[in-house]
Amino acid sequence: MDEHYWSDGFISVELENMGIKNVATASCAQTDSRAQIEAYQMKQLRKLIAYVKARSPFYKQLYRHINIKDIRTMDDLKKLPLITEDDLLRRNSEILSIGLDFVRRRAEVVSNSELKVLNQDKSKIEPFAYSRLHHSHTSGTHERKSVFFSDEDMSNMISYFQKGISRVVEKGDIVLAIYPYERYGSVGHLISEGVRANGAKCYHEWPLNLTEFLTTMSGDHVVGTYKEIADTFDSKEYFHYLADKVRDIKASVIIAPAGICRRVAEAASSIKHVASPSSLAWEEPYVKKVMLSSEYIGPQHRYAIEKAWPGTRIWEHYASTESGYGIGIDCGRNTGCYCVRDSSILLEIIDGEIVITTLGREATPLIRYRTGDYCENVTTACPLNSPLHRLGRVKDRGLKQGEFVS
């Protein structure tokens, strides 16, 4: 499969989603297409502002002095206040923009913790209304933030995963996805949808239910990261089990959080070290491609993976729960930057910090949300001549500006 084709597939779908002709191979049209993208984003932003002012108590108050007609260009974004993690923590039920009269939720999928977040009684939820509300917690901060997705939000996320994963996965691949997967709308479920849409087979692994782990380890108000799971979970035997499974299923692709994939790779290397030449561990490695996500990705992660499975190509996916599990994917050309999902994410860089607006989001729309992640903006030309916004390597995941995770 040609490398240029993978990237073009993602780019062209993004452009089509915005009603823009695919000009990924026409560098002379790149500037014009960027202007069309920004015009599309501003139109969607104005629609979103009207939507939240009508439906969300939080935004109705926040934008009480905002005239939608004044939001015409990217320069006008500064007229809108920034929102923060604290807003999502403290005023979640006010940000929610879908009334419970439009939410159908079977009794068995409604937990007390979810109801507490919404500050609603179970009796107030209509059992046979129009759509379902899906609930996720973030995993990278010190307090539990809740984000909700409507059925339409979920459909858009599945579509994104189907196209984004096509950059890495092709027909006939065998994929090991190491993410929570039992719940509809979980990261593992979305990966599975994307893998199968591309004609590949997906195996799942996850050591234990993520919510139970975080509650056990951290209590009700502190949320761990995937790195902490890898470091805290008594994992030596488990990571050796995963390394064996990679070999046993002949996985050609691994999709996993960076810290966990690193530990699996280190386990695979240690198995090779102690194995006899006749052992299965000495077979030619099947892993050819790895997609990393969920946390800071450093040279130590790449080193461990390339040592365990020589010749493996590595892709990076930058995402967060708040964004709908997808902000950008690298182009596979080792440029150190991501192609941003412009049709759904309006991205700004303010003093080095990534700020996002979730265009078209129904349930928990976020407008000018400070992510706490830091990066560099990229101004060099895309090797694919893509007009999509390009985001530099993400340095920090919820740390102070300039800090790095080892």
VEXDREN-2710 file (C-alpha; in Angstrom, 1 decimal):
% VEXDREN-2710
k/r/px/py/pz
1/MET/0.0/0.0/0.0
2/ASP/1.5/3.3/-1.0
3/GLU/2.3/5.8/1.8
4/HIS/1.0/8.8/-0.2
5/TYR/-2.3/7.0/-0.6
6/TRP/-2.9/6.5/3.1
7/SER/-2.4/10.2/3.9
8/ASP/-4.4/11.3/0.9
9/GLY/-7.3/9.1/1.9
10/PHE/-7.5/10.9/5.3
11/ILE/-7.0/14.4/3.8
12/SER/-9.5/14.0/1.0
13/VAL/-12.3/12.8/3.4
14/GLU/-11.6/15.7/5.7
15/LEU/-11.9/18.1/2.7
16/GLU/-15.1/16.3/1.5
17/ASN/-16.6/16.6/4.9
18/MET/-16.2/20.4/4.6
19/GLY/-17.5/20.5/1.0
20/ILE/-14.0/21.3/-0.4
21/LYS/-12.6/19.8/-3.5
22/ASN/-9.6/17.6/-2.8
23/VAL/-6.5/19.5/-3.8
24/ALA/-4.0/17.4/-1.8
25/THR/-1.7/17.1/-4.9
26/ALA/-2.1/20.7/-6.0
27/SER/0.3/22.9/-4.0
28/CYS/-0.8/26.0/-5.9
29/ALA/-4.3/25.7/-4.5
30/GLN/-3.2/25.1/-0.9
31/THR/-3.7/28.7/0.2
32/ASP/-7.1/29.0/-1.3
33/SER/-8.2/25.7/0.3
34/ARG/-7.0/26.8/3.7
35/ALA/-9.2/29.9/3.3
36/GLN/-12.1/27.7/2.5
37/ILE/-11.5/25.5/5.5
38/GLU/-11.4/28.6/7.8
39/ALA/-14.6/29.9/6.2
40/TYR/-16.2/26.5/6.9
41/GLN/-15.0/26.5/10.5
42/MET/-16.3/30.0/11.1
43/LYS/-19.7/29.0/9.7
44/GLN/-19.9/26.0/11.9
45/LEU/-18.7/28.0/14.9
46/ARG/-21.5/30.5/14.5
47/LYS/-24.0/27.6/14.3
48/LEU/-22.5/26.1/17.4
49/ILE/-22.7/29.4/19.4
50/ALA/-26.4/29.7/18.4
51/TYR/-27.0/26.1/19.5
52/VAL/-25.3/26.4/22.9
53/LYS/-26.9/29.8/23.7
54/ALA/-30.3/28.2/23.2
55/ARG/-29.5/24.9/25.0
56/SER/-26.8/25.3/27.6
57/PRO/-27.2/27.4/30.8
58/PHE/-23.4/27.7/31.0
59/TYR/-22.9/29.2/27.6
60/LYS/-26.1/31.2/27.7
61/GLN/-24.6/33.1/30.7
62/LEU/-21.1/33.1/29.3
63/TYR/-22.2/34.5/25.9
64/ARG/-24.9/36.9/27.1
65/HIS/-23.1/39.8/25.6
66/ILE/-21.9/38.0/22.4
67/ASN/-23.5/38.9/19.1
68/ILE/-23.0/36.0/16.7
69/LYS/-22.8/38.4/13.8
70/ASP/-19.6/39.8/15.2
71/ILE/-17.8/36.4/14.9
72/ARG/-16.7/36.4/11.3
73/THR/-13.0/35.7/11.1
74/MET/-10.4/33.8/13.0
75/ASP/-9.3/37.1/14.6
76/ASP/-12.8/37.4/16.1
77/LEU/-12.2/34.3/18.2
78/LYS/-10.6/36.4/20.9
79/LYS/-14.0/37.9/21.6
80/LEU/-15.0/34.6/23.0
81/PRO/-13.8/33.8/26.5
82/LEU/-11.6/30.7/27.1
83/ILE/-13.0/27.9/29.1
84/THR/-11.0/25.6/31.3
85/GLU/-10.8/22.2/33.0
86/ASP/-12.3/23.7/36.1
87/ASP/-15.5/24.7/34.1
88/LEU/-15.8/21.1/32.9
89/LEU/-15.3/19.8/36.4
90/ARG/-17.6/22.2/38.3
91/ARG/-20.3/23.0/35.7
92/ASN/-20.6/19.9/33.6
93/SER/-24.3/19.6/33.9
94/GLU/-24.7/23.2/32.8
95/ILE/-22.5/22.7/29.7
96/LEU/-24.5/19.7/28.7
97/SER/-26.6/20.8/25.7
98/ILE/-29.0/17.9/25.3
99/GLY/-32.0/17.9/27.6
100/LEU/-32.8/14.6/29.3
101/ASP/-36.2/14.6/27.6
102/PHE/-34.2/13.7/24.4
103/VAL/-32.2/11.0/26.0
104/ARG/-33.1/7.3/25.9
105/ARG/-31.1/5.2/28.3
106/ARG/-31.9/1.6/29.3
107/ALA/-31.9/1.2/33.1
108/GLU/-29.0/-1.1/33.1
109/VAL/-26.6/1.4/31.4
110/VAL/-27.4/4.2/33.9
111/SER/-25.1/4.2/36.8
112/ASN/-25.4/6.1/40.0
113/SER/-22.1/7.9/39.3
114/GLU/-23.4/9.1/36.0
115/LEU/-26.6/10.4/37.5
116/LYS/-24.6/12.2/40.2
117/VAL/-22.6/14.0/37.5
118/LEU/-25.9/15.1/35.9
119/ASN/-27.4/16.1/39.2
120/GLN/-30.6/14.3/38.1
121/ASP/-32.8/11.6/39.6
122/LYS/-33.1/8.3/37.7
123/SER/-36.9/8.8/37.7
124/LYS/-36.6/11.9/35.6
125/ILE/-34.9/10.0/32.6
126/GLU/-37.4/9.1/30.0
127/PRO/-36.9/5.4/29.1
128/PHE/-38.2/5.7/25.5
129/ALA/-37.1/9.1/24.3
130/TYR/-35.2/9.8/21.0
131/SER/-31.5/9.0/21.5
132/ARG/-29.0/7.7/23.9
133/LEU/-26.4/9.7/25.9
134/HIS/-22.9/8.1/26.2
135/HIS/-20.7/8.9/29.1
136/SER/-16.8/8.9/29.4
137/HIS/-14.3/10.0/31.9
138/THR/-11.0/11.6/31.1
139/SER/-7.8/9.7/32.2
140/GLY/-5.0/12.2/32.2
141/THR/-5.8/14.7/34.9
142/HIS/-5.9/14.9/38.7
143/GLU/-9.7/15.1/38.9
144/ARG/-12.4/13.2/37.2
145/LYS/-13.9/15.1/34.3
146/SER/-17.0/13.8/32.6
147/VAL/-17.7/14.1/28.9
148/PHE/-21.0/13.1/27.3
149/PHE/-21.7/12.1/23.6
150/SER/-24.9/11.8/21.8
151/ASP/-25.7/9.1/19.2
152/GLU/-24.8/11.6/16.5
153/ASP/-21.5/12.5/18.3
154/MET/-20.7/8.7/18.5
155/SER/-21.4/8.2/14.8
156/ASN/-19.0/11.0/13.9
157/MET/-16.3/9.5/16.1
158/ILE/-16.7/6.0/14.5
159/SER/-16.4/7.6/11.1
160/TYR/-13.2/9.4/12.1
161/PHE/-11.7/6.2/13.5
162/GLN/-12.5/4.3/10.3
163/LYS/-10.7/6.8/8.2
164/GLY/-7.9/7.7/10.6
165/ILE/-6.9/4.1/11.2
166/SER/-6.7/3.5/7.4
167/ARG/-3.4/5.4/7.6
168/VAL/-1.9/2.4/9.4
169/VAL/-4.2/-0.6/9.0
170/GLU/-4.9/-2.3/5.7
171/LYS/-6.8/-5.4/4.5
172/GLY/-5.4/-8.6/6.0
173/ASP/-3.7/-7.0/9.0
174/ILE/-4.0/-8.6/12.4
175/VAL/-4.3/-5.9/15.0
176/LEU/-3.8/-6.0/18.8
177/ALA/-5.6/-3.1/20.5
178/ILE/-4.6/-2.5/24.1
179/TYR/-7.4/-0.3/25.4
180/PRO/-10.6/-0.6/27.4
181/TYR/-13.1/-2.2/25.0
182/GLU/-16.1/-3.7/26.8
183/ARG/-18.3/-0.6/26.7
184/TYR/-19.9/0.8/23.6
185/GLY/-18.2/4.0/22.7
186/SER/-15.0/3.1/24.6
187/VAL/-11.7/3.7/22.8
188/GLY/-11.3/0.0/22.2
189/HIS/-14.7/-0.2/20.6
190/LEU/-13.9/2.7/18.3
191/ILE/-10.6/1.2/17.3
192/SER/-12.4/-2.1/16.6
193/GLU/-14.9/-0.3/14.3
194/GLY/-12.1/1.3/12.4
195/VAL/-10.0/-1.8/12.1
196/ARG/-12.9/-3.9/10.8
197/ALA/-14.0/-1.2/8.3
198/ASN/-10.5/-1.5/6.8
199/GLY/-10.8/-5.3/6.3
200/ALA/-8.5/-6.3/9.2
201/LYS/-9.0/-8.5/12.3
202/CYS/-8.9/-7.0/15.7
203/TYR/-7.9/-8.6/19.0
204/HIS/-8.5/-6.8/22.3
205/GLU/-6.6/-6.8/25.6
206/TRP/-6.9/-4.7/28.7
207/PRO/-5.7/-5.8/32.2
208/LEU/-8.9/-4.8/34.0
209/ASN/-11.8/-2.4/33.9
210/LEU/-10.3/1.1/33.8
211/THR/-12.9/2.7/36.0
212/GLU/-12.5/0.1/38.7
213/PHE/-8.7/0.5/38.6
214/LEU/-8.8/4.2/39.0
215/THR/-11.4/4.1/41.8
216/THR/-9.3/1.5/43.6
217/MET/-6.0/3.2/43.2
218/SER/-7.0/6.9/43.5
219/GLY/-10.4/7.3/45.1
220/ASP/-13.3/9.3/43.7
221/HIS/-11.5/12.5/42.8
222/VAL/-8.1/11.6/41.4
223/VAL/-7.7/10.1/38.0
224/GLY/-4.5/8.3/36.9
225/THR/-2.9/8.2/33.5
226/TYR/-2.1/5.2/31.2
227/LYS/1.5/5.6/32.2
228/GLU/0.5/5.2/35.9
229/ILE/-1.4/2.1/35.0
230/ALA/1.7/0.7/33.3
231/ASP/3.9/1.6/36.3
232/THR/1.5/0.7/39.1
233/PHE/-0.3/-2.4/37.9
234/ASP/1.8/-5.4/39.0
235/SER/2.5/-6.0/35.4
236/LYS/5.6/-8.1/34.7
237/GLU/3.7/-11.3/34.1
238/TYR/0.9/-9.5/32.3
239/PHE/3.2/-7.6/29.9
240/HIS/5.0/-10.9/29.1
241/TYR/1.6/-12.4/28.4
242/LEU/0.9/-9.6/26.0
243/ALA/4.3/-10.0/24.3
244/ASP/3.5/-13.7/23.9
245/LYS/0.1/-12.9/22.5
246/VAL/1.6/-10.6/19.9
247/ARG/3.7/-13.5/18.7
248/ASP/0.9/-16.1/19.0
249/ILE/-1.7/-14.2/17.0
250/LYS/1.0/-13.0/14.6
251/ALA/0.0/-9.4/15.1
252/SER/1.1/-7.1/12.3
253/VAL/-0.2/-3.9/14.0
254/ILE/-0.3/-2.8/17.6
255/ILE/-2.5/0.1/18.7
256/ALA/-1.9/1.2/22.3
257/PRO/-1.0/3.9/24.8
258/ALA/2.7/4.8/24.5
259/GLY/3.7/3.8/28.0
260/ILE/1.9/0.4/27.8
261/CYS/3.3/-0.4/24.4
262/ARG/6.8/0.4/25.6
263/ARG/6.4/-2.1/28.5
264/VAL/5.1/-4.8/26.1
265/ALA/8.1/-4.1/23.8
266/GLU/10.5/-4.4/26.7
267/ALA/8.9/-7.7/27.7
268/ALA/9.3/-8.9/24.1
269/SER/12.9/-8.0/24.1
270/SER/13.5/-9.8/27.4
271/ILE/11.8/-12.9/26.1
272/LYS/14.2/-12.9/23.1
273/HIS/17.2/-12.5/25.4
274/VAL/16.5/-15.6/27.5
275/ALA/15.1/-17.7/24.7
276/SER/17.0/-20.5/22.9
277/PRO/17.5/-20.2/19.2
278/SER/14.9/-22.9/18.6
279/SER/12.3/-21.0/20.6
280/LEU/9.3/-19.4/18.9
281/ALA/10.5/-16.1/20.4
282/TRP/13.3/-16.1/17.8
283/GLU/10.9/-16.1/14.9
284/GLU/10.9/-13.2/12.5
285/PRO/8.8/-10.5/14.2
286/TYR/5.3/-10.1/12.8
287/VAL/4.8/-6.5/14.1
288/LYS/5.3/-4.1/11.2
289/LYS/3.3/-1.1/12.3
290/VAL/2.5/0.6/15.7
291/MET/0.1/3.4/16.4
292/LEU/0.7/5.2/19.8
293/SER/-1.6/7.6/21.5
294/SER/-3.0/8.8/24.8
295/GLU/0.1/10.4/26.4
296/TYR/3.5/11.9/25.8
297/ILE/5.5/10.0/23.2
298/GLY/9.2/10.2/23.7
299/PRO/12.4/8.7/22.2
300/GLN/12.4/6.0/24.9
301/HIS/9.1/4.7/23.5
302/ARG/10.4/4.5/20.0
303/TYR/13.7/2.9/21.1
304/ALA/12.0/0.1/23.0
305/ILE/9.6/-0.6/20.1
306/GLU/12.3/-0.6/17.4
307/LYS/14.5/-2.8/19.5
308/ALA/11.8/-5.4/20.1
309/TRP/10.4/-5.4/16.5
310/PRO/13.1/-4.1/14.1
311/GLY/11.9/-2.2/11.1
312/THR/8.5/-1.3/12.7
313/ARG/6.9/1.9/11.5
314/ILE/5.4/4.1/14.2
315/TRP/2.5/6.5/13.9
316/GLU/1.4/9.0/16.5
317/HIS/-2.2/9.9/17.2
318/TYR/-3.0/13.0/19.3
319/ALA/-6.3/12.8/21.1
320/SER/-8.2/13.5/24.3
321/THR/-11.6/12.5/25.6
322/GLU/-12.8/16.1/25.5
323/SER/-12.0/16.3/21.7
324/GLY/-14.0/13.1/21.0
325/TYR/-10.9/10.9/21.0
326/GLY/-9.3/12.6/18.0
327/ILE/-7.4/15.8/17.2
328/GLY/-4.8/14.8/14.7
329/ILE/-2.8/12.0/13.2
330/ASP/0.7/12.1/11.8
331/CYS/1.2/11.6/8.1
332/GLY/3.6/8.6/8.4
333/ARG/6.4/10.6/6.8
334/ASN/8.4/11.2/10.0
335/THR/7.7/15.0/9.9
336/GLY/7.1/15.2/13.6
337/CYS/3.7/16.8/13.2
338/TYR/0.0/15.9/13.0
339/CYS/-2.7/16.6/10.4
340/VAL/-5.5/18.1/12.3
341/ARG/-9.2/16.9/12.0
342/ASP/-10.3/20.4/10.7
343/SER/-13.8/19.3/9.9
344/SER/-14.5/18.7/13.6
345/ILE/-11.8/20.6/15.6
346/LEU/-11.1/24.3/15.3
347/LEU/-7.6/24.4/16.8
348/GLU/-5.7/27.4/18.2
349/ILE/-2.2/27.7/19.7
350/ILE/-2.2/30.4/22.5
351/ASP/1.2/31.0/24.2
352/GLY/2.1/27.4/23.2
353/GLU/-1.0/25.8/24.6
354/ILE/-3.4/23.9/22.5
355/VAL/-7.0/25.3/22.6
356/ILE/-9.8/23.4/20.9
357/THR/-13.4/24.0/19.8
358/THR/-15.4/20.9/19.0
359/LEU/-17.4/21.8/15.9
360/GLY/-20.7/20.0/15.5
361/ARG/-20.7/18.4/19.0
362/GLU/-24.2/17.9/20.4
363/ALA/-23.9/16.7/24.0
364/THR/-20.8/18.4/25.6
365/PRO/-19.7/21.1/23.1
366/LEU/-16.5/22.8/24.1
367/ILE/-15.7/26.2/22.7
368/ARG/-12.1/27.6/23.1
369/TYR/-11.3/24.9/25.7
370/ARG/-7.8/25.1/27.2
371/THR/-6.4/21.5/27.0
372/GLY/-3.3/22.0/29.2
373/ASP/-1.2/20.4/26.4
374/TYR/1.7/22.3/24.8
375/CYS/3.2/22.1/21.4
376/GLU/4.8/24.0/18.6
377/ASN/2.9/25.3/15.7
378/VAL/4.2/24.2/12.3
379/THR/4.7/26.7/9.5
380/THR/6.7/24.6/7.0
381/ALA/5.0/23.1/3.9
382/CYS/3.3/19.8/4.2
383/PRO/5.1/17.1/2.0
384/LEU/1.6/16.1/0.8
385/ASN/0.6/19.7/0.0
386/SER/-2.3/19.3/2.5
387/PRO/-4.2/22.5/3.4
388/LEU/-5.2/20.9/6.8
389/HIS/-4.0/22.6/9.9
390/ARG/-0.7/21.0/11.0
391/LEU/0.2/20.6/14.6
392/GLY/3.7/20.3/16.0
393/ARG/4.8/17.5/18.3
394/VAL/2.9/17.6/21.6
395/LYS/5.4/18.2/24.4
396/ASP/3.3/18.2/27.5
397/ARG/0.1/16.3/28.5
398/GLY/-1.4/18.3/31.3
399/LEU/1.9/19.5/32.8
400/LYS/3.4/22.9/33.2
401/GLN/4.7/24.5/30.1
402/GLY/8.1/23.3/29.2
403/GLU/8.0/20.1/31.3
404/PHE/8.6/16.7/29.8
405/VAL/7.7/13.2/30.9
406/SER/10.4/10.5/30.8
END
